Amino acid sequence: MHPDTKWARFHRAISKIPLIGHLFECAWKDFWDSFIEYSNSLLWSTMPFWLGAIILFVQEQNGVKTFLDTFTGTFRNGELLVFTIGTVTPITYMTWFEDPKRRFPHRLALGTVAVILIVLCASFFALQKGKVPTKSDYIYLTSLGFACVAIFLRYIAIVYNKTKYPHTTEQDLIQPAADFASEFDIATEPTVQATPARPLEPNFEDAFVQATRGNASH
């Protein structure tokens, strides 16, 4: 069997993997542009954690705590659960409300996973804040996993959103006008060549002067 055929079949197979299959259809530019876009947003959305850790770390009352202990202490009480909800909520809008024509890749899978994360995080956060005895270490580790999954889902949602519509360049915008002008010139050229040139009509003033000169000579 031809190697190109094998690769084509393999490519079609992996592109059908739920949730991540469309990543194999995306261009490297989509990945890079999405990374630049989301990294800036992620930096500001996590500022309460890293900036809070820096401020708390330099205080004397923290004693011999390491910076890692101070940093993890900023999200040990369910803060990552709230962060996860805020991270995946825009995915539900992009996949369900902003995409009426259903062009968003894996919209059902992404939207469903986002809603499941929201429900689980909201439930765990309510239990933790409701003075109910819980396995705090388990919830903490689970919140770490949820946050990582949420960041990954948000990133691929941004990538998919960029590939939802075809790429349009400046050349693509001006090409239809150039094609129309070229086709118009080709269509009208035989007509222009076949039409005989009309003789120029004499100027009224020149005709009047010639007529008066002829009468004056008589």
Buried (B, 14 or more C-beta within 10 A) or exposed (E): EEEEEEEEEEEEEEBEEEBBBBBBEBEEEBBEBBBEBBEEEBEEBBEEBEEBBEEBBEEEEBEEBEEEBBBBBBBBBBBBBBBBBBBBBBBBEBBBEEBEEEEBBBBEBBBBBBBEBBEBBBEBBEBBEEEEEEEEEEBBEBBBEBBEBBBEBBBBBBBBBBBBEEEEEEEEEEEEEEEEEEEEEEEEEEEEEEEEEEEEEEEEEEEEEEEEEEEEEE
